[in-house]
């Protein structure tokens, strides 16, 4: 019984560490994309929408980064049973926002 709990804790720790590193990298990707969008001077309306979507994705990934760090450094993941689900949903929502923004940028601007 104790081995299963230890294995689960280790798996959750690895998952949190992965979310922390990937979401922190995605913040950088979003900020870089925002800079690139400002270089494109065609279709100002689409640029603004894509810029806003990437800014929202940046905030989401920053939130996931913070929660992942808190999950690693505190016992919140044990006291709040839905903690990992919230993290996973937020991360997927951030990825989805980036995909939609990238599609808009690709198909409407170019």
Backbone atoms as SQL, in Angstrom:
CREATE TABLE atoms (id INTEGER PRIMARY KEY, chain TEXT, resi INTEGER, resn TEXT, atom TEXT, x REAL, y REAL, z REAL);
INSERT INTO atoms VALUES
  (1, 'A', 1, 'UNK', 'N', 0.820, -1.189, 0.000),
  (2, 'A', 1, 'UNK', 'CA', 0.000, 0.000, 0.000),
  (3, 'A', 1, 'UNK', 'C', 0.864, 1.253, 0.000),
  (4, 'A', 2, 'UNK', 'N', 1.920, 1.256, 0.820),
  (5, 'A', 2, 'UNK', 'CA', 2.808, 2.412, 0.890),
  (6, 'A', 2, 'UNK', 'C', 3.581, 2.585, -0.421),
  (7, 'A', 3, 'UNK', 'N', 3.898, 1.459, -1.109),
  (8, 'A', 3, 'UNK', 'CA', 4.614, 1.532, -2.377),
  (9, 'A', 3, 'UNK', 'C', 3.770, 2.210, -3.452),
  (10, 'A', 4, 'UNK', 'N', 2.461, 1.923, -3.437),
  (11, 'A', 4, 'UNK', 'CA', 1.560, 2.532, -4.418),
  (12, 'A', 4, 'UNK', 'C', 1.484, 4.036, -4.199),
  (13, 'A', 5, 'UNK', 'N', 1.372, 4.465, -2.942),
  (14, 'A', 5, 'UNK', 'CA', 1.301, 5.891, -2.627),
  (15, 'A', 5, 'UNK', 'C', 2.602, 6.595, -3.009),
  (16, 'A', 6, 'UNK', 'N', 3.732, 5.963, -2.742),
  (17, 'A', 6, 'UNK', 'CA', 5.028, 6.528, -3.102),
  (18, 'A', 6, 'UNK', 'C', 5.149, 6.636, -4.618),
  (19, 'A', 7, 'UNK', 'N', 4.699, 5.613, -5.326),
  (20, 'A', 7, 'UNK', 'CA', 4.725, 5.631, -6.791),
  (21, 'A', 7, 'UNK', 'C', 3.836, 6.709, -7.359),
  (22, 'A', 8, 'UNK', 'N', 2.651, 6.885, -6.772),
  (23, 'A', 8, 'UNK', 'CA', 1.741, 7.939, -7.217),
  (24, 'A', 8, 'UNK', 'C', 2.331, 9.317, -6.959),
  (25, 'A', 9, 'UNK', 'N', 2.935, 9.517, -5.788),
  (26, 'A', 9, 'UNK', 'CA', 3.556, 10.805, -5.476),
  (27, 'A', 9, 'UNK', 'C', 4.692, 11.111, -6.450),
  (28, 'A', 10, 'UNK', 'N', 5.475, 10.114, -6.778),
  (29, 'A', 10, 'UNK', 'CA', 6.584, 10.320, -7.703),
  (30, 'A', 10, 'UNK', 'C', 6.072, 10.642, -9.112),
  (31, 'A', 11, 'UNK', 'N', 5.011, 9.958, -9.520),
  (32, 'A', 11, 'UNK', 'CA', 4.417, 10.212, -10.836),
  (33, 'A', 11, 'UNK', 'C', 3.840, 11.619, -10.893),
  (34, 'A', 12, 'UNK', 'N', 3.146, 12.040, -9.842),
  (35, 'A', 12, 'UNK', 'CA', 2.567, 13.381, -9.791),
  (36, 'A', 12, 'UNK', 'C', 3.671, 14.430, -9.769),
  (37, 'A', 13, 'UNK', 'N', 4.730, 14.190, -9.012),
  (38, 'A', 13, 'UNK', 'CA', 5.861, 15.117, -8.959),
  (39, 'A', 13, 'UNK', 'C', 6.475, 15.288, -10.350),
  (40, 'A', 14, 'UNK', 'N', 6.667, 14.190, -11.060),
  (41, 'A', 14, 'UNK', 'CA', 7.227, 14.240, -12.413),
  (42, 'A', 14, 'UNK', 'C', 6.298, 14.998, -13.346),
  (43, 'A', 15, 'UNK', 'N', 5.004, 14.755, -13.211),
  (44, 'A', 15, 'UNK', 'CA', 4.015, 15.456, -14.037),
  (45, 'A', 15, 'UNK', 'C', 4.056, 16.957, -13.758),
  (46, 'A', 16, 'UNK', 'N', 4.117, 17.336, -12.493),
  (47, 'A', 16, 'UNK', 'CA', 4.185, 18.756, -12.131),
  (48, 'A', 16, 'UNK', 'C', 5.462, 19.404, -12.659),
  (49, 'A', 17, 'UNK', 'N', 6.565, 18.703, -12.560),
  (50, 'A', 17, 'UNK', 'CA', 7.831, 19.223, -13.054),
  (51, 'A', 17, 'UNK', 'C', 7.782, 19.417, -14.571),
  (52, 'A', 18, 'UNK', 'N', 7.155, 18.489, -15.267),
  (53, 'A', 18, 'UNK', 'CA', 7.000, 18.607, -16.716),
  (54, 'A', 18, 'UNK', 'C', 6.125, 19.802, -17.067),
  (55, 'A', 19, 'UNK', 'N', 4.988, 19.939, -16.373),
  (56, 'A', 19, 'UNK', 'CA', 4.112, 21.086, -16.629),
  (57, 'A', 19, 'UNK', 'C', 4.828, 22.398, -16.347),
  (58, 'A', 20, 'UNK', 'N', 5.613, 22.440, -15.290),
  (59, 'A', 20, 'UNK', 'CA', 6.351, 23.649, -14.947),
  (60, 'A', 20, 'UNK', 'C', 7.297, 24.046, -16.072),
  (61, 'A', 21, 'UNK', 'N', 8.089, 23.120, -16.538),
  (62, 'A', 21, 'UNK', 'CA', 9.084, 23.458, -17.561),
  (63, 'A', 21, 'UNK', 'C', 8.438, 23.766, -18.907),
  (64, 'A', 22, 'UNK', 'N', 7.448, 22.984, -19.303),
  (65, 'A', 22, 'UNK', 'CA', 6.815, 23.206, -20.603),
  (66, 'A', 22, 'UNK', 'C', 6.008, 24.503, -20.603),
  (67, 'A', 23, 'UNK', 'N', 5.248, 24.771, -19.553),
  (68, 'A', 23, 'UNK', 'CA', 4.443, 25.997, -19.540),
  (69, 'A', 23, 'UNK', 'C', 5.328, 27.236, -19.449),
  (70, 'A', 24, 'UNK', 'N', 6.451, 27.147, -18.755),
  (71, 'A', 24, 'UNK', 'CA', 7.385, 28.278, -18.723),
  (72, 'A', 24, 'UNK', 'C', 7.963, 28.523, -20.122),
  (73, 'A', 25, 'UNK', 'N', 8.270, 27.460, -20.835),
  (74, 'A', 25, 'UNK', 'CA', 8.759, 27.608, -22.208),
  (75, 'A', 25, 'UNK', 'C', 7.677, 28.189, -23.116),
  (76, 'A', 26, 'UNK', 'N', 6.423, 27.790, -22.890),
  (77, 'A', 26, 'UNK', 'CA', 5.330, 28.301, -23.715),
  (78, 'A', 26, 'UNK', 'C', 5.096, 29.793, -23.486),
  (79, 'A', 27, 'UNK', 'N', 5.366, 30.279, -22.287),
  (80, 'A', 27, 'UNK', 'CA', 5.293, 31.727, -22.043),
  (81, 'A', 27, 'UNK', 'C', 6.271, 32.427, -22.981),
  (82, 'A', 28, 'UNK', 'N', 7.482, 31.915, -23.074),
  (83, 'A', 28, 'UNK', 'CA', 8.465, 32.493, -23.977),
  (84, 'A', 28, 'UNK', 'C', 8.048, 32.419, -25.432),
  (85, 'A', 29, 'UNK', 'N', 7.452, 31.300, -25.823),
  (86, 'A', 29, 'UNK', 'CA', 6.981, 31.143, -27.204),
  (87, 'A', 29, 'UNK', 'C', 5.889, 32.168, -27.509),
  (88, 'A', 30, 'UNK', 'N', 4.950, 32.325, -26.594),
  (89, 'A', 30, 'UNK', 'CA', 3.860, 33.288, -26.803),
  (90, 'A', 30, 'UNK', 'C', 4.402, 34.713, -26.901),
  (91, 'A', 31, 'UNK', 'N', 5.304, 35.064, -26.024),
  (92, 'A', 31, 'UNK', 'CA', 5.861, 36.418, -26.058),
  (93, 'A', 31, 'UNK', 'C', 6.655, 36.656, -27.339),
  (94, 'A', 32, 'UNK', 'N', 7.364, 35.657, -27.808),
  (95, 'A', 32, 'UNK', 'CA', 8.077, 35.777, -29.080),
  (96, 'A', 32, 'UNK', 'C', 7.094, 35.941, -30.233),
  (97, 'A', 33, 'UNK', 'N', 6.022, 35.165, -30.217),
  (98, 'A', 33, 'UNK', 'CA', 5.015, 35.268, -31.274),
  (99, 'A', 33, 'UNK', 'C', 4.341, 36.637, -31.270),
  (100, 'A', 34, 'UNK', 'N', 4.095, 37.198, -30.088),
  (101, 'A', 34, 'UNK', 'CA', 3.511, 38.536, -30.014),
  (102, 'A', 34, 'UNK', 'C', 4.436, 39.540, -30.696),
  (103, 'A', 35, 'UNK', 'N', 5.728, 39.407, -30.461),
  (104, 'A', 35, 'UNK', 'CA', 6.691, 40.281, -31.120),
  (105, 'A', 35, 'UNK', 'C', 6.698, 40.110, -32.623),
  (106, 'A', 36, 'UNK', 'N', 6.578, 38.869, -33.085),
  (107, 'A', 36, 'UNK', 'CA', 6.560, 38.613, -34.522),
  (108, 'A', 36, 'UNK', 'C', 5.288, 39.137, -35.181),
  (109, 'A', 37, 'UNK', 'N', 4.186, 39.045, -34.490),
  (110, 'A', 37, 'UNK', 'CA', 2.927, 39.529, -35.039),
  (111, 'A', 37, 'UNK', 'C', 2.996, 41.029, -35.282),
  (112, 'A', 38, 'UNK', 'N', 3.667, 41.748, -34.398),
  (113, 'A', 38, 'UNK', 'CA', 3.757, 43.192, -34.565),
  (114, 'A', 38, 'UNK', 'C', 4.591, 43.569, -35.791),
  (115, 'A', 39, 'UNK', 'N', 5.420, 42.658, -36.283),
  (116, 'A', 39, 'UNK', 'CA', 6.218, 42.915, -37.474),
  (117, 'A', 39, 'UNK', 'C', 5.342, 42.861, -38.731),
  (118, 'A', 40, 'UNK', 'N', 4.356, 42.010, -38.703),
  (119, 'A', 40, 'UNK', 'CA', 3.464, 41.857, -39.855),
  (120, 'A', 40, 'UNK', 'C', 2.541, 43.069, -39.922),
  (121, 'A', 41, 'UNK', 'N', 2.493, 43.727, -41.083),
  (122, 'A', 41, 'UNK', 'CA', 1.702, 44.949, -41.169),
  (123, 'A', 41, 'UNK', 'C', 0.416, 44.785, -41.967),
  (124, 'A', 42, 'UNK', 'N', 0.076, 43.577, -42.363),
  (125, 'A', 42, 'UNK', 'CA', -1.138, 43.351, -43.121),
  (126, 'A', 42, 'UNK', 'C', -2.280, 42.979, -42.179),
  (127, 'A', 43, 'UNK', 'N', -3.460, 43.362, -42.546),
  (128, 'A', 43, 'UNK', 'CA', -4.684, 43.004, -41.819),
  (129, 'A', 43, 'UNK', 'C', -4.606, 43.361, -40.331),
  (130, 'A', 44, 'UNK', 'N', -4.664, 44.618, -40.028),
  (131, 'A', 44, 'UNK', 'CA', -4.536, 45.105, -38.658),
  (132, 'A', 44, 'UNK', 'C', -5.529, 44.460, -37.705),
  (133, 'A', 45, 'UNK', 'N', -6.749, 44.207, -38.173),
  (134, 'A', 45, 'UNK', 'CA', -7.761, 43.616, -37.299),
  (135, 'A', 45, 'UNK', 'C', -7.350, 42.212, -36.841),
  (136, 'A', 46, 'UNK', 'N', -6.846, 41.415, -37.776),
  (137, 'A', 46, 'UNK', 'CA', -6.430, 40.049, -37.439),
  (138, 'A', 46, 'UNK', 'C', -5.208, 40.094, -36.524),
  (139, 'A', 47, 'UNK', 'N', -4.290, 41.007, -36.798),
  (140, 'A', 47, 'UNK', 'CA', -3.113, 41.134, -35.943),
  (141, 'A', 47, 'UNK', 'C', -3.507, 41.361, -34.496),
  (142, 'A', 48, 'UNK', 'N', -4.474, 42.236, -34.300),
  (143, 'A', 48, 'UNK', 'CA', -4.900, 42.569, -32.940),
  (144, 'A', 48, 'UNK', 'C', -5.536, 41.366, -32.251),
  (145, 'A', 49, 'UNK', 'N', -6.354, 40.624, -32.985),
  (146, 'A', 49, 'UNK', 'CA', -7.003, 39.440, -32.410),
  (147, 'A', 49, 'UNK', 'C', -5.946, 38.397, -32.043),
  (148, 'A', 50, 'UNK', 'N', -5.008, 38.146, -32.946),
  (149, 'A', 50, 'UNK', 'CA', -3.956, 37.162, -32.697),
  (150, 'A', 50, 'UNK', 'C', -3.091, 37.610, -31.525),
  (151, 'A', 51, 'UNK', 'N', -2.748, 38.887, -31.503),
  (152, 'A', 51, 'UNK', 'CA', -1.971, 39.439, -30.391),
  (153, 'A', 51, 'UNK', 'C', -2.676, 39.231, -29.055),
  (154, 'A', 52, 'UNK', 'N', -3.980, 39.520, -29.032),
  (155, 'A', 52, 'UNK', 'CA', -4.760, 39.349, -27.802),
  (156, 'A', 52, 'UNK', 'C', -4.831, 37.884, -27.384),
  (157, 'A', 53, 'UNK', 'N', -5.033, 37.001, -28.352),
  (158, 'A', 53, 'UNK', 'CA', -5.104, 35.574, -28.035),
  (159, 'A', 53, 'UNK', 'C', -3.781, 35.059, -27.485),
  (160, 'A', 54, 'UNK', 'N', -2.681, 35.514, -28.063),
  (161, 'A', 54, 'UNK', 'CA', -1.378, 35.088, -27.570),
  (162, 'A', 54, 'UNK', 'C', -1.092, 35.664, -26.187),
  (163, 'A', 55, 'UNK', 'N', -1.573, 36.860, -25.934),
  (164, 'A', 55, 'UNK', 'CA', -1.414, 37.444, -24.592),
  (165, 'A', 55, 'UNK', 'C', -2.208, 36.633, -23.568),
  (166, 'A', 56, 'UNK', 'N', -3.402, 36.198, -23.941),
  (167, 'A', 56, 'UNK', 'CA', -4.213, 35.354, -23.051),
  (168, 'A', 56, 'UNK', 'C', -3.509, 34.020, -22.808),
  (169, 'A', 57, 'UNK', 'N', -2.954, 33.431, -23.874),
  (170, 'A', 57, 'UNK', 'CA', -2.217, 32.167, -23.723),
  (171, 'A', 57, 'UNK', 'C', -1.017, 32.353, -22.798),
  (172, 'A', 58, 'UNK', 'N', -0.352, 33.494, -22.900),
  (173, 'A', 58, 'UNK', 'CA', 0.779, 33.781, -22.018),
  (174, 'A', 58, 'UNK', 'C', 0.340, 33.808, -20.565),
  (175, 'A', 59, 'UNK', 'N', -0.784, 34.449, -20.294),
  (176, 'A', 59, 'UNK', 'CA', -1.309, 34.498, -18.924),
  (177, 'A', 59, 'UNK', 'C', -1.681, 33.108, -18.423),
  (178, 'A', 60, 'UNK', 'N', -2.287, 32.304, -19.289),
  (179, 'A', 60, 'UNK', 'CA', -2.669, 30.944, -18.896),
  (180, 'A', 60, 'UNK', 'C', -1.428, 30.121, -18.555),
  (181, 'A', 61, 'UNK', 'N', -0.409, 30.186, -19.405),
  (182, 'A', 61, 'UNK', 'CA', 0.811, 29.419, -19.151),
  (183, 'A', 61, 'UNK', 'C', 1.544, 29.935, -17.918),
  (184, 'A', 62, 'UNK', 'N', 1.475, 31.231, -17.671),
  (185, 'A', 62, 'UNK', 'CA', 2.075, 31.779, -16.447),
  (186, 'A', 62, 'UNK', 'C', 1.354, 31.228, -15.220),
  (187, 'A', 63, 'UNK', 'N', 0.030, 31.134, -15.301),
  (188, 'A', 63, 'UNK', 'CA', -0.791, 30.575, -14.229),
  (189, 'A', 63, 'UNK', 'C', -0.427, 29.108, -13.989),
  (190, 'A', 64, 'UNK', 'N', -0.293, 28.333, -15.070),
  (191, 'A', 64, 'UNK', 'CA', 0.078, 26.916, -14.943),
  (192, 'A', 64, 'UNK', 'C', 1.479, 26.780, -14.348),
  (193, 'A', 65, 'UNK', 'N', 2.395, 27.650, -14.767),
  (194, 'A', 65, 'UNK', 'CA', 3.743, 27.625, -14.216),
  (195, 'A', 65, 'UNK', 'C', 3.723, 27.863, -12.714),
  (196, 'A', 66, 'UNK', 'N', 2.973, 28.872, -12.296),
  (197, 'A', 66, 'UNK', 'CA', 2.868, 29.188, -10.873),
  (198, 'A', 66, 'UNK', 'C', 2.244, 28.034, -10.091),
  (199, 'A', 67, 'UNK', 'N', 1.133, 27.480, -10.599),
  (200, 'A', 67, 'UNK', 'CA', 0.483, 26.372, -9.901),
  (201, 'A', 67, 'UNK', 'C', 1.362, 25.125, -9.849),
  (202, 'A', 68, 'UNK', 'N', 2.110, 24.865, -10.922),
  (203, 'A', 68, 'UNK', 'CA', 3.016, 23.715, -10.928),
  (204, 'A', 68, 'UNK', 'C', 4.094, 23.890, -9.874),
  (205, 'A', 69, 'UNK', 'N', 4.641, 25.095, -9.804),
  (206, 'A', 69, 'UNK', 'CA', 5.665, 25.372, -8.802),
  (207, 'A', 69, 'UNK', 'C', 5.099, 25.194, -7.393),
  (208, 'A', 70, 'UNK', 'N', 3.888, 25.719, -7.167),
  (209, 'A', 70, 'UNK', 'CA', 3.260, 25.556, -5.852),
  (210, 'A', 70, 'UNK', 'C', 2.990, 24.086, -5.543),
  (211, 'A', 71, 'UNK', 'N', 2.596, 23.332, -6.556),
  (212, 'A', 71, 'UNK', 'CA', 2.356, 21.908, -6.361),
  (213, 'A', 71, 'UNK', 'C', 3.609, 21.143, -5.989),
  (214, 'A', 72, 'UNK', 'N', 4.736, 21.573, -6.525),
  (215, 'A', 72, 'UNK', 'CA', 6.006, 20.927, -6.213),
  (216, 'A', 72, 'UNK', 'C', 6.480, 21.315, -4.817),
  (217, 'A', 73, 'UNK', 'N', 6.341, 22.584, -4.456),
  (218, 'A', 73, 'UNK', 'CA', 6.918, 23.103, -3.218),
  (219, 'A', 73, 'UNK', 'C', 6.011, 22.979, -1.992),
  (220, 'A', 74, 'UNK', 'N', 4.719, 22.737, -2.185),
  (221, 'A', 74, 'UNK', 'CA', 3.800, 22.637, -1.047),
  (222, 'A', 74, 'UNK', 'C', 3.057, 21.303, -1.093),
  (223, 'A', 75, 'UNK', 'N', 2.173, 21.122, -0.163),
  (224, 'A', 75, 'UNK', 'CA', 1.355, 19.899, -0.110),
  (225, 'A', 75, 'UNK', 'C', -0.051, 20.149, -0.660),
  (226, 'A', 76, 'UNK', 'N', -0.217, 21.193, -1.449),
  (227, 'A', 76, 'UNK', 'CA', -1.546, 21.538, -1.946),
  (228, 'A', 76, 'UNK', 'C', -2.143, 20.416, -2.795),
  (229, 'A', 77, 'UNK', 'N', -1.308, 19.685, -3.526),
  (230, 'A', 77, 'UNK', 'CA', -1.832, 18.610, -4.375),
  (231, 'A', 77, 'UNK', 'C', -2.445, 17.483, -3.551),
  (232, 'A', 78, 'UNK', 'N', -2.050, 17.369, -2.285),
  (233, 'A', 78, 'UNK', 'CA', -2.633, 16.335, -1.415),
  (234, 'A', 78, 'UNK', 'C', -3.888, 16.832, -0.732),
  (235, 'A', 79, 'UNK', 'N', -3.963, 18.136, -0.457),
  (236, 'A', 79, 'UNK', 'CA', -5.132, 18.671, 0.246),
  (237, 'A', 79, 'UNK', 'C', -6.269, 19.028, -0.700),
  (238, 'A', 80, 'UNK', 'N', -5.958, 19.262, -1.967),
  (239, 'A', 80, 'UNK', 'CA', -6.989, 19.595, -2.949),
  (240, 'A', 80, 'UNK', 'C', -6.985, 18.527, -4.035),
  (241, 'A', 81, 'UNK', 'N', -7.932, 17.586, -3.987),
  (242, 'A', 81, 'UNK', 'CA', -7.884, 16.417, -4.871),
  (243, 'A', 81, 'UNK', 'C', -7.997, 16.738, -6.365),
  (244, 'A', 82, 'UNK', 'N', -8.588, 17.849, -6.727),
  (245, 'A', 82, 'UNK', 'CA', -8.769, 18.181, -8.145),
  (246, 'A', 82, 'UNK', 'C', -7.662, 19.095, -8.687),
  (247, 'A', 83, 'UNK', 'N', -6.606, 19.247, -7.937),
  (248, 'A', 83, 'UNK', 'CA', -5.506, 20.146, -8.298),
  (249, 'A', 83, 'UNK', 'C', -4.905, 19.800, -9.660),
  (250, 'A', 84, 'UNK', 'N', -4.583, 18.537, -9.860),
  (251, 'A', 84, 'UNK', 'CA', -3.963, 18.120, -11.121),
  (252, 'A', 84, 'UNK', 'C', -4.920, 18.286, -12.288),
  (253, 'A', 85, 'UNK', 'N', -6.205, 18.054, -12.071),
  (254, 'A', 85, 'UNK', 'CA', -7.185, 18.223, -13.136),
  (255, 'A', 85, 'UNK', 'C', -7.255, 19.688, -13.571),
  (256, 'A', 86, 'UNK', 'N', -7.259, 20.605, -12.618),
  (257, 'A', 86, 'UNK', 'CA', -7.284, 22.038, -12.939),
  (258, 'A', 86, 'UNK', 'C', -6.037, 22.418, -13.735),
  (259, 'A', 87, 'UNK', 'N', -4.890, 21.917, -13.302),
  (260, 'A', 87, 'UNK', 'CA', -3.642, 22.197, -14.024),
  (261, 'A', 87, 'UNK', 'C', -3.687, 21.667, -15.455),
  (262, 'A', 88, 'UNK', 'N', -4.124, 20.443, -15.620),
  (263, 'A', 88, 'UNK', 'CA', -4.170, 19.842, -16.951),
  (264, 'A', 88, 'UNK', 'C', -5.141, 20.580, -17.861),
  (265, 'A', 89, 'UNK', 'N', -6.311, 20.942, -17.346),
  (266, 'A', 89, 'UNK', 'CA', -7.299, 21.670, -18.150),
  (267, 'A', 89, 'UNK', 'C', -6.760, 23.039, -18.543),
  (268, 'A', 90, 'UNK', 'N', -6.141, 23.753, -17.607),
  (269, 'A', 90, 'UNK', 'CA', -5.583, 25.069, -17.912),
  (270, 'A', 90, 'UNK', 'C', -4.487, 24.956, -18.971),
  (271, 'A', 91, 'UNK', 'N', -3.621, 23.960, -18.846),
  (272, 'A', 91, 'UNK', 'CA', -2.552, 23.771, -19.821),
  (273, 'A', 91, 'UNK', 'C', -3.128, 23.485, -21.209),
  (274, 'A', 92, 'UNK', 'N', -4.112, 22.600, -21.276),
  (275, 'A', 92, 'UNK', 'CA', -4.733, 22.270, -22.562),
  (276, 'A', 92, 'UNK', 'C', -5.448, 23.483, -23.158),
  (277, 'A', 93, 'UNK', 'N', -6.076, 24.294, -22.317),
  (278, 'A', 93, 'UNK', 'CA', -6.735, 25.501, -22.792),
  (279, 'A', 93, 'UNK', 'C', -5.699, 26.482, -23.368),
  (280, 'A', 94, 'UNK', 'N', -4.551, 26.598, -22.723),
  (281, 'A', 94, 'UNK', 'CA', -3.483, 27.455, -23.239),
  (282, 'A', 94, 'UNK', 'C', -2.967, 26.969, -24.585),
  (283, 'A', 95, 'UNK', 'N', -2.759, 25.672, -24.709),
  (284, 'A', 95, 'UNK', 'CA', -2.317, 25.104, -25.984),
  (285, 'A', 95, 'UNK', 'C', -3.364, 25.346, -27.062),
  (286, 'A', 96, 'UNK', 'N', -4.637, 25.133, -26.724),
  (287, 'A', 96, 'UNK', 'CA', -5.719, 25.366, -27.681),
  (288, 'A', 96, 'UNK', 'C', -5.773, 26.814, -28.143),
  (289, 'A', 97, 'UNK', 'N', -5.579, 27.743, -27.226),
  (290, 'A', 97, 'UNK', 'CA', -5.572, 29.160, -27.570),
  (291, 'A', 97, 'UNK', 'C', -4.423, 29.467, -28.525),
  (292, 'A', 98, 'UNK', 'N', -3.252, 28.890, -28.262),
  (293, 'A', 98, 'UNK', 'CA', -2.113, 29.095, -29.162),
  (294, 'A', 98, 'UNK', 'C', -2.371, 28.516, -30.549),
  (295, 'A', 99, 'UNK', 'N', -3.006, 27.363, -30.615),
  (296, 'A', 99, 'UNK', 'CA', -3.286, 26.730, -31.910),
  (297, 'A', 99, 'UNK', 'C', -4.233, 27.601, -32.720),
  (298, 'A', 100, 'UNK', 'N', -5.298, 28.094, -32.088),
  (299, 'A', 100, 'UNK', 'CA', -6.261, 28.945, -32.799),
  (300, 'A', 100, 'UNK', 'C', -5.583, 30.229, -33.266),
  (301, 'A', 101, 'UNK', 'N', -4.777, 30.835, -32.414),
  (302, 'A', 101, 'UNK', 'CA', -4.065, 32.057, -32.795),
  (303, 'A', 101, 'UNK', 'C', -3.114, 31.788, -33.960),
  (304, 'A', 102, 'UNK', 'N', -2.431, 30.670, -33.926),
  (305, 'A', 102, 'UNK', 'CA', -1.509, 30.318, -35.013),
  (306, 'A', 102, 'UNK', 'C', -2.257, 30.079, -36.316),
  (307, 'A', 103, 'UNK', 'N', -3.407, 29.432, -36.230),
  (308, 'A', 103, 'UNK', 'CA', -4.212, 29.193, -37.431),
  (309, 'A', 103, 'UNK', 'C', -4.706, 30.513, -38.010),
  (310, 'A', 104, 'UNK', 'N', -5.185, 31.412, -37.154),
  (311, 'A', 104, 'UNK', 'CA', -5.631, 32.720, -37.631),
  (312, 'A', 104, 'UNK', 'C', -4.486, 33.469, -38.303),
  (313, 'A', 105, 'UNK', 'N', -3.346, 33.442, -37.689),
  (314, 'A', 105, 'UNK', 'CA', -2.184, 34.124, -38.231),
  (315, 'A', 105, 'UNK', 'C', -1.786, 33.525, -39.581),
  (316, 'A', 106, 'UNK', 'N', -1.811, 32.222, -39.672),
  (317, 'A', 106, 'UNK', 'CA', -1.388, 31.548, -40.884),
  (318, 'A', 106, 'UNK', 'C', -2.377, 31.724, -42.033),
  (319, 'A', 107, 'UNK', 'N', -3.653, 31.492, -41.786),
  (320, 'A', 107, 'UNK', 'CA', -4.625, 31.472, -42.859),
  (321, 'A', 107, 'UNK', 'C', -5.188, 32.841, -43.223),
  (322, 'A', 108, 'UNK', 'N', -5.247, 33.766, -42.302),
  (323, 'A', 108, 'UNK', 'CA', -5.850, 35.056, -42.598),
  (324, 'A', 108, 'UNK', 'C', -4.829, 36.136, -42.959),
  (325, 'A', 109, 'UNK', 'N', -3.628, 36.016, -42.474),
  (326, 'A', 109, 'UNK', 'CA', -2.630, 37.054, -42.748),
  (327, 'A', 109, 'UNK', 'C', -1.791, 36.703, -43.962),
  (328, 'A', 110, 'UNK', 'N', -1.390, 35.463, -44.090),
  (329, 'A', 110, 'UNK', 'CA', -0.494, 35.096, -45.186),
  (330, 'A', 110, 'UNK', 'C', -1.214, 34.691, -46.433);
